[in-house]
Structure formats: structure tokens, C-alpha cells
Amino acid sequence: MAKQYEIFGQNVFVRELKKEKVVNGFVMPETLETDFTYGEVVYCSLGYYDHGIYITAPVVPGDKVLFPKISGTKVTLNDEKLIRVYMSDIICKEFEV
């Protein structure tokens, strides 16, 4: 039986995805593959407090995000290999227009 987790602070757990060379008509440069990780948010907190101010999380489970390869820690939750990163390390998220 799979466990459920409540995530606190700025923690985001991401499943690494392989990025296609062409996304929405844009060709992805080689440096993107070597310097950044592309993945899907699996678990994240609803928000966090920063100097007494509550900040709502900018991502939710299911969002596709990009973050530097050097940030993050590999962990295993529910027999799945994930990467834990801070919300502040996420560079951008993908969305449809």
C-alpha cells in the first residue's frame, strides 16, 4: 500500500523526464540537457512562510518544471526515484497557451 506524504516548507519532489529536442516548435539547445533537469512535480507543499509572510506555492503536482542539475537531492518515496528541490531553485514551469 502506497503512503501519502504532506510536504512542508519549500520542498518540491520531482520525477525526472526526458526532454524532447523540439518542444512546441522550439529547438532545445544542448546546454539545456547538460546544465538543467526537466521533470514533473509529484509532491509539493501548499506554501511556506518567509519572514512572517505566507507565500503560496507557484507549482502544483502535475506541473512540468526546469531546474539546475546541481540543485536537488535524489530520494526514494513509494519505490519511486524522485529529486527533492527547493521552490526557489525552480527556474520555470511549462504551460499551454
N, CA, C and O atoms as a GROMACS GRO file, in nm:
protein
  388
    1MET      N    1   0.084  -0.118   0.000
    1MET     CA    2   0.000   0.000   0.000
    1MET      C    3   0.089   0.124   0.000
    1MET      O    4   0.181   0.135   0.081
    2ALA      N    5   0.062   0.216  -0.089
    2ALA     CA    6   0.142   0.338  -0.102
    2ALA      C    7   0.110   0.435   0.011
    2ALA      O    8  -0.005   0.447   0.055
    3LYS      N    9   0.212   0.502   0.058
    3LYS     CA   10   0.194   0.602   0.163
    3LYS      C   11   0.168   0.738   0.099
    3LYS      O   12   0.210   0.764  -0.014
    4GLN      N   13   0.099   0.823   0.174
    4GLN     CA   14   0.079   0.960   0.130
    4GLN      C   15   0.168   1.049   0.216
    4GLN      O   16   0.195   1.017   0.332
    5TYR      N   17   0.212   1.160   0.159
    5TYR     CA   18   0.303   1.249   0.229
    5TYR      C   19   0.247   1.391   0.229
    5TYR      O   20   0.189   1.436   0.130
    6GLU      N   21   0.266   1.460   0.342
    6GLU     CA   22   0.236   1.602   0.349
    6GLU      C   23   0.370   1.673   0.350
    6GLU      O   24   0.453   1.650   0.438
    7ILE      N   25   0.393   1.759   0.253
    7ILE     CA   26   0.522   1.823   0.235
    7ILE      C   27   0.519   1.962   0.299
    7ILE      O   28   0.420   2.034   0.289
    8PHE      N   29   0.629   1.998   0.366
    8PHE     CA   30   0.638   2.126   0.436
    8PHE      C   31   0.746   2.213   0.374
    8PHE      O   32   0.834   2.164   0.302
    9GLY      N   33   0.739   2.342   0.402
    9GLY     CA   34   0.841   2.437   0.358
    9GLY      C   35   0.844   2.454   0.207
    9GLY      O   36   0.741   2.447   0.140
   10GLN      N   37   0.964   2.476   0.154
   10GLN     CA   38   0.981   2.500   0.010
   10GLN      C   39   1.015   2.372  -0.066
   10GLN      O   40   1.064   2.379  -0.179
   11ASN      N   41   0.991   2.256  -0.007
   11ASN     CA   42   1.028   2.130  -0.070
   11ASN      C   43   0.934   2.092  -0.183
   11ASN      O   44   0.811   2.100  -0.171
   12VAL      N   45   0.994   2.048  -0.294
   12VAL     CA   46   0.921   2.000  -0.411
   12VAL      C   47   0.986   1.869  -0.453
   12VAL      O   48   1.109   1.862  -0.464
   13PHE      N   49   0.907   1.767  -0.477
   13PHE     CA   50   0.959   1.638  -0.523
   13PHE      C   51   0.921   1.621  -0.670
   13PHE      O   52   0.804   1.629  -0.707
   14VAL      N   53   1.023   1.596  -0.753
   14VAL     CA   54   1.007   1.596  -0.898
   14VAL      C   55   1.050   1.462  -0.956
   14VAL      O   56   1.151   1.405  -0.914
   15ARG      N   57   0.972   1.411  -1.052
   15ARG     CA   58   1.008   1.293  -1.129
   15ARG      C   59   1.079   1.341  -1.255
   15ARG      O   60   1.022   1.418  -1.332
   16GLU      N   61   1.202   1.297  -1.276
   16GLU     CA   62   1.279   1.342  -1.393
   16GLU      C   63   1.217   1.287  -1.521
   16GLU      O   64   1.182   1.169  -1.529
   17LEU      N   65   1.204   1.374  -1.620
   17LEU     CA   66   1.153   1.338  -1.752
   17LEU      C   67   1.259   1.366  -1.856
   17LEU      O   68   1.342   1.456  -1.838
   18LYS      N   69   1.256   1.293  -1.962
   18LYS     CA   70   1.348   1.320  -2.073
   18LYS      C   71   1.282   1.423  -2.164
   18LYS      O   72   1.168   1.406  -2.206
   19LYS      N   73   1.354   1.529  -2.194
   19LYS     CA   74   1.303   1.638  -2.276
   19LYS      C   75   1.327   1.608  -2.423
   19LYS      O   76   1.436   1.565  -2.461
   20GLU      N   77   1.226   1.630  -2.506
   20GLU     CA   78   1.242   1.612  -2.649
   20GLU      C   79   1.328   1.725  -2.704
   20GLU      O   80   1.340   1.831  -2.642
   21LYS      N   81   1.386   1.702  -2.819
   21LYS     CA   82   1.471   1.805  -2.882
   21LYS      C   83   1.388   1.925  -2.928
   21LYS      O   84   1.435   2.038  -2.924
   22VAL      N   85   1.262   1.900  -2.971
   22VAL     CA   86   1.176   2.009  -3.016
   22VAL      C   87   1.051   2.010  -2.928
   22VAL      O   88   0.981   1.910  -2.918
   23VAL      N   89   1.024   2.124  -2.866
   23VAL     CA   90   0.908   2.138  -2.778
   23VAL      C   91   0.829   2.259  -2.824
   23VAL      O   92   0.881   2.370  -2.826
   24ASN      N   93   0.705   2.237  -2.861
   24ASN     CA   94   0.616   2.346  -2.906
   24ASN      C   95   0.681   2.429  -3.017
   24ASN      O   96   0.664   2.551  -3.022
   25GLY      N   97   0.756   2.362  -3.105
   25GLY     CA   98   0.817   2.432  -3.216
   25GLY      C   99   0.953   2.493  -3.186
   25GLY      O  100   1.017   2.546  -3.276
   26PHE      N  101   0.999   2.486  -3.061
   26PHE     CA  102   1.129   2.542  -3.024
   26PHE      C  103   1.231   2.430  -3.013
   26PHE      O  104   1.203   2.326  -2.953
   27VAL      N  105   1.348   2.449  -3.069
   27VAL     CA  106   1.456   2.352  -3.059
   27VAL      C  107   1.529   2.375  -2.928
   27VAL      O  108   1.574   2.486  -2.898
   28MET      N  109   1.540   2.268  -2.848
   28MET     CA  110   1.606   2.279  -2.719
   28MET      C  111   1.758   2.273  -2.738
   28MET      O  112   1.807   2.180  -2.802
   29PRO      N  113   1.835   2.371  -2.685
   29PRO     CA  114   1.980   2.371  -2.702
   29PRO      C  115   2.046   2.260  -2.622
   29PRO      O  116   1.989   2.210  -2.524
   30GLU      N  117   2.167   2.220  -2.663
   30GLU     CA  118   2.243   2.115  -2.594
   30GLU      C  119   2.272   2.152  -2.449
   30GLU      O  120   2.271   2.065  -2.363
   31THR      N  121   2.298   2.279  -2.422
   31THR     CA  122   2.331   2.320  -2.284
   31THR      C  123   2.214   2.295  -2.190
   31THR      O  124   2.235   2.275  -2.070
   32LEU      N  125   2.092   2.296  -2.242
   32LEU     CA  126   1.976   2.269  -2.157
   32LEU      C  127   1.983   2.127  -2.102
   32LEU      O  128   1.948   2.104  -1.987
   33GLU      N  129   2.027   2.032  -2.184
   33GLU     CA  130   2.035   1.893  -2.141
   33GLU      C  131   2.147   1.871  -2.040
   33GLU      O  132   2.134   1.787  -1.951
   34THR      N  133   2.257   1.945  -2.051
   34THR     CA  134   2.371   1.922  -1.964
   34THR      C  135   2.365   2.003  -1.834
   34THR      O  136   2.419   1.960  -1.733
   35ASP      N  137   2.301   2.117  -1.836
   35ASP     CA  138   2.300   2.205  -1.720
   35ASP      C  139   2.171   2.201  -1.638
   35ASP      O  140   2.171   2.239  -1.521
   36PHE      N  141   2.062   2.155  -1.699
   36PHE     CA  142   1.932   2.161  -1.633
   36PHE      C  143   1.861   2.027  -1.634
   36PHE      O  144   1.888   1.942  -1.719
   37THR      N  145   1.769   2.009  -1.540
   37THR     CA  146   1.686   1.889  -1.534
   37THR      C  147   1.542   1.930  -1.559
   37THR      O  148   1.494   2.030  -1.506
   38TYR      N  149   1.472   1.850  -1.641
   38TYR     CA  150   1.332   1.872  -1.673
   38TYR      C  151   1.253   1.762  -1.603
   38TYR      O  152   1.290   1.645  -1.612
   39GLY      N  153   1.144   1.799  -1.534
   39GLY     CA  154   1.068   1.697  -1.465
   39GLY      C  155   0.926   1.739  -1.434
   39GLY      O  156   0.883   1.851  -1.463
   40GLU      N  157   0.853   1.645  -1.374
   40GLU     CA  158   0.714   1.666  -1.338
   40GLU      C  159   0.701   1.666  -1.186
   40GLU      O  160   0.752   1.576  -1.119
   41VAL      N  161   0.633   1.766  -1.132
   41VAL     CA  162   0.613   1.776  -0.988
   41VAL      C  163   0.521   1.663  -0.943
   41VAL      O  164   0.412   1.645  -0.998
   42VAL      N  165   0.566   1.586  -0.842
   42VAL     CA  166   0.487   1.477  -0.788
   42VAL      C  167   0.426   1.517  -0.654
   42VAL      O  168   0.306   1.498  -0.632
   43TYR      N  169   0.507   1.573  -0.565
   43TYR     CA  170   0.462   1.622  -0.435
   43TYR      C  171   0.518   1.762  -0.412
   43TYR      O  172   0.630   1.792  -0.454
   44CYS      N  173   0.441   1.848  -0.348
   44CYS     CA  174   0.492   1.979  -0.306
   44CYS      C  175   0.404   2.033  -0.195
   44CYS      O  176   0.291   1.989  -0.176
   45SER      N  177   0.456   2.130  -0.122
   45SER     CA  178   0.378   2.191  -0.015
   45SER      C  179   0.280   2.292  -0.077
   45SER      O  180   0.293   2.329  -0.194
   46LEU      N  181   0.183   2.334   0.002
   46LEU     CA  182   0.086   2.432  -0.046
   46LEU      C  183   0.143   2.573  -0.043
   46LEU      O  184   0.094   2.662  -0.112
   47GLY      N  185   0.246   2.593   0.038
   47GLY     CA  186   0.309   2.723   0.052
   47GLY      C  187   0.401   2.722   0.173
   47GLY      O  188   0.420   2.618   0.236
   48TYR      N  189   0.457   2.837   0.204
   48TYR     CA  190   0.552   2.846   0.315
   48TYR      C  191   0.555   2.988   0.368
   48TYR      O  192   0.510   3.082   0.302
   49TYR      N  193   0.610   3.004   0.488
   49TYR     CA  194   0.625   3.136   0.549
   49TYR      C  195   0.766   3.187   0.527
   49TYR      O  196   0.863   3.114   0.546
   50ASP      N  197   0.776   3.312   0.487
   50ASP     CA  198   0.905   3.377   0.469
   50ASP      C  199   0.899   3.510   0.542
   50ASP      O  200   0.831   3.603   0.497
   51HIS      N  201   0.970   3.522   0.653
   51HIS     CA  202   0.972   3.642   0.738
   51HIS      C  203   0.830   3.683   0.778
   51HIS      O  204   0.796   3.801   0.776
   52GLY      N  205   0.749   3.585   0.815
   52GLY     CA  206   0.614   3.612   0.863
   52GLY      C  207   0.509   3.631   0.756
   52GLY      O  208   0.392   3.653   0.787
   53ILE      N  209   0.549   3.624   0.630
   53ILE     CA  210   0.454   3.640   0.519
   53ILE      C  211   0.432   3.505   0.454
   53ILE      O  212   0.528   3.436   0.419
   54TYR      N  213   0.304   3.465   0.438
   54TYR     CA  214   0.273   3.336   0.376
   54TYR      C  215   0.280   3.350   0.223
   54TYR      O  216   0.216   3.438   0.165
   55ILE      N  217   0.358   3.263   0.160
   55ILE     CA  218   0.374   3.265   0.015
   55ILE      C  219   0.316   3.136  -0.041
   55ILE      O  220   0.358   3.027  -0.003
   56THR      N  221   0.218   3.148  -0.129
   56THR     CA  222   0.155   3.032  -0.191
   56THR      C  223   0.251   2.967  -0.290
   56THR      O  224   0.324   3.037  -0.360
   57ALA      N  225   0.251   2.836  -0.294
   57ALA     CA  226   0.341   2.763  -0.384
   57ALA      C  227   0.311   2.797  -0.529
   57ALA      O  228   0.195   2.799  -0.570
   58PRO      N  229   0.416   2.823  -0.609
   58PRO     CA  230   0.396   2.856  -0.751
   58PRO      C  231   0.374   2.733  -0.839
   58PRO      O  232   0.340   2.747  -0.956
   59VAL      N  233   0.393   2.614  -0.783
   59VAL     CA  234   0.375   2.491  -0.860
   59VAL      C  235   0.280   2.398  -0.786
   59VAL      O  236   0.263   2.408  -0.664
   60VAL      N  237   0.219   2.306  -0.861
   60VAL     CA  238   0.131   2.204  -0.804
   60VAL      C  239   0.168   2.070  -0.869
   60VAL      O  240   0.232   2.068  -0.974
   61PRO      N  241   0.128   1.959  -0.807
   61PRO     CA  242   0.157   1.831  -0.870
   61PRO      C  243   0.102   1.825  -1.013
   61PRO      O  244  -0.011   1.866  -1.039
   62GLY      N  245   0.185   1.773  -1.103
   62GLY     CA  246   0.147   1.765  -1.244
   62GLY      C  247   0.216   1.869  -1.329
   62GLY      O  248   0.226   1.852  -1.451
   63ASP      N  249   0.265   1.978  -1.268
   63ASP     CA  250   0.338   2.081  -1.344
   63ASP      C  251   0.470   2.027  -1.395
   63ASP      O  252   0.537   1.949  -1.327
   64LYS      N  253   0.508   2.069  -1.516
   64LYS     CA  254   0.640   2.036  -1.573
   64LYS      C  255   0.731   2.154  -1.542
   64LYS      O  256   0.697   2.269  -1.573
   65VAL      N  257   0.848   2.126  -1.482
   65VAL     CA  258   0.938   2.232  -1.438
   65VAL      C  259   1.081   2.209  -1.486
   65VAL      O  260   1.117   2.099  -1.528
   66LEU      N  261   1.160   2.315  -1.480
   66LEU     CA  262   1.301   2.311  -1.518
   66LEU      C  263   1.382   2.368  -1.403
   66LEU      O  264   1.348   2.473  -1.349
   67PHE      N  265   1.490   2.298  -1.364
   67PHE     CA  266   1.575   2.344  -1.255
   67PHE      C  267   1.720   2.300  -1.281
   67PHE      O  268   1.742   2.205  -1.356
   68PRO      N  269   1.818   2.368  -1.220
   68PRO     CA  270   1.959   2.333  -1.242
   68PRO      C  271   1.990   2.192  -1.192
   68PRO      O  272   1.939   2.148  -1.089
   69LYS      N  273   2.076   2.122  -1.266
   69LYS     CA  274   2.115   1.986  -1.227
   69LYS      C  275   2.186   1.982  -1.093
   69LYS      O  276   2.174   1.885  -1.019
   70ILE      N  277   2.260   2.088  -1.059
   70ILE     CA  278   2.336   2.087  -0.934
   70ILE      C  279   2.248   2.103  -0.812
   70ILE      O  280   2.292   2.073  -0.701
   71SER      N  281   2.125   2.150  -0.828
   71SER     CA  282   2.035   2.161  -0.713
   71SER      C  283   1.954   2.032  -0.704
   71SER      O  284   1.923   1.971  -0.806
   72GLY      N  285   1.922   1.993  -0.586
   72GLY     CA  286   1.838   1.875  -0.570
   72GLY      C  287   1.912   1.759  -0.507
   72GLY      O  288   2.034   1.746  -0.516
   73THR      N  289   1.833   1.674  -0.442
   73THR     CA  290   1.883   1.554  -0.375
   73THR      C  291   1.797   1.438  -0.422
   73THR      O  292   1.674   1.448  -0.421
   74LYS      N  293   1.860   1.328  -0.461
   74LYS     CA  294   1.784   1.211  -0.506
   74LYS      C  295   1.731   1.135  -0.385
   74LYS      O  296   1.807   1.104  -0.293
   75VAL      N  297   1.601   1.105  -0.387
   75VAL     CA  298   1.535   1.032  -0.279
   75VAL      C  299   1.443   0.927  -0.338
   75VAL      O  300   1.412   0.931  -0.458
   76THR      N  301   1.398   0.832  -0.255
   76THR     CA  302   1.303   0.731  -0.298
   76THR      C  303   1.180   0.739  -0.208
   76THR      O  304   1.191   0.723  -0.087
   77LEU      N  305   1.064   0.763  -0.269
   77LEU     CA  306   0.937   0.765  -0.197
   77LEU      C  307   0.841   0.673  -0.272
   77LEU      O  308   0.828   0.682  -0.394
   78ASN      N  309   0.774   0.584  -0.199
   78ASN     CA  310   0.683   0.487  -0.260
   78ASN      C  311   0.750   0.410  -0.374
   78ASN      O  312   0.689   0.390  -0.479
   79ASP      N  313   0.873   0.367  -0.353
   79ASP     CA  314   0.951   0.290  -0.452
   79ASP      C  315   0.970   0.365  -0.583
   79ASP      O  316   0.990   0.302  -0.687
   80GLU      N  317   0.965   0.496  -0.580
   80GLU     CA  318   0.986   0.577  -0.700
   80GLU      C  319   1.103   0.671  -0.674
   80GLU      O  320   1.110   0.736  -0.569
   81LYS      N  321   1.195   0.679  -0.771
   81LYS     CA  322   1.311   0.767  -0.756
   81LYS      C  323   1.271   0.909  -0.795
   81LYS      O  324   1.229   0.934  -0.908
   82LEU      N  325   1.285   1.001  -0.700
   82LEU     CA  326   1.247   1.140  -0.720
   82LEU      C  327   1.366   1.230  -0.685
   82LEU      O  328   1.465   1.186  -0.628
   83ILE      N  329   1.353   1.357  -0.722
   83ILE     CA  330   1.454   1.457  -0.688
   83ILE      C  331   1.386   1.563  -0.602
   83ILE      O  332   1.283   1.618  -0.640
   84ARG      N  333   1.446   1.591  -0.484
   84ARG     CA  334   1.392   1.695  -0.398
   84ARG      C  335   1.465   1.826  -0.426
   84ARG      O  336   1.588   1.832  -0.417
   85VAL      N  337   1.389   1.928  -0.462
   85VAL     CA  338   1.446   2.060  -0.486
   85VAL      C  339   1.366   2.162  -0.405
   85VAL      O  340   1.255   2.134  -0.361
   86TYR      N  341   1.423   2.281  -0.387
   86TYR     CA  342   1.351   2.390  -0.324
   86TYR      C  343   1.273   2.467  -0.430
   86TYR      O  344   1.315   2.474  -0.546
   87MET      N  345   1.161   2.523  -0.392
   87MET     CA  346   1.080   2.603  -0.486
   87MET      C  347   1.163   2.714  -0.547
   87MET      O  348   1.147   2.748  -0.664
   88SER      N  349   1.252   2.772  -0.468
   88SER     CA  350   1.334   2.884  -0.517
   88SER      C  351   1.436   2.840  -0.622
   88SER      O  352   1.490   2.924  -0.694
   89ASP      N  353   1.462   2.708  -0.633
   89ASP     CA  354   1.556   2.658  -0.734
   89ASP      C  355   1.488   2.636  -0.870
   89ASP      O  356   1.556   2.624  -0.972
   90ILE      N  357   1.356   2.631  -0.871
   90ILE     CA  358   1.285   2.607  -0.998
   90ILE      C  359   1.292   2.733  -1.083
   90ILE      O  360   1.256   2.842  -1.039
   91ILE      N  361   1.339   2.716  -1.206
   91ILE     CA  362   1.359   2.830  -1.296
   91ILE      C  363   1.228   2.867  -1.367
   91ILE      O  364   1.195   2.985  -1.376
   92CYS      N  365   1.154   2.766  -1.416
   92CYS     CA  366   1.030   2.796  -1.487
   92CYS      C  367   0.942   2.672  -1.488
   92CYS      O  368   0.988   2.561  -1.460
   93LYS      N  369   0.815   2.693  -1.520
   93LYS     CA  370   0.724   2.580  -1.540
   93LYS      C  371   0.662   2.594  -1.678
   93LYS      O  372   0.649   2.704  -1.732
   94GLU      N  373   0.624   2.482  -1.733
   94GLU     CA  374   0.569   2.477  -1.868
   94GLU      C  375   0.416   2.490  -1.861
   94GLU      O  376   0.353   2.436  -1.771
   95PHE      N  377   0.359   2.562  -1.956
   95PHE     CA  378   0.212   2.572  -1.962
   95PHE      C  379   0.169   2.593  -2.106
   95PHE      O  380   0.248   2.639  -2.190
   96GLU      N  381   0.044   2.561  -2.134
   96GLU     CA  382  -0.014   2.574  -2.268
   96GLU      C  383  -0.072   2.714  -2.285
   96GLU      O  384  -0.128   2.771  -2.191
   97VAL      N  385  -0.058   2.770  -2.405
   97VAL     CA  386  -0.116   2.900  -2.435
   97VAL      C  387  -0.222   2.889  -2.541
   97VAL      O  388  -0.282   2.990  -2.578
   0.00000   0.00000   0.00000
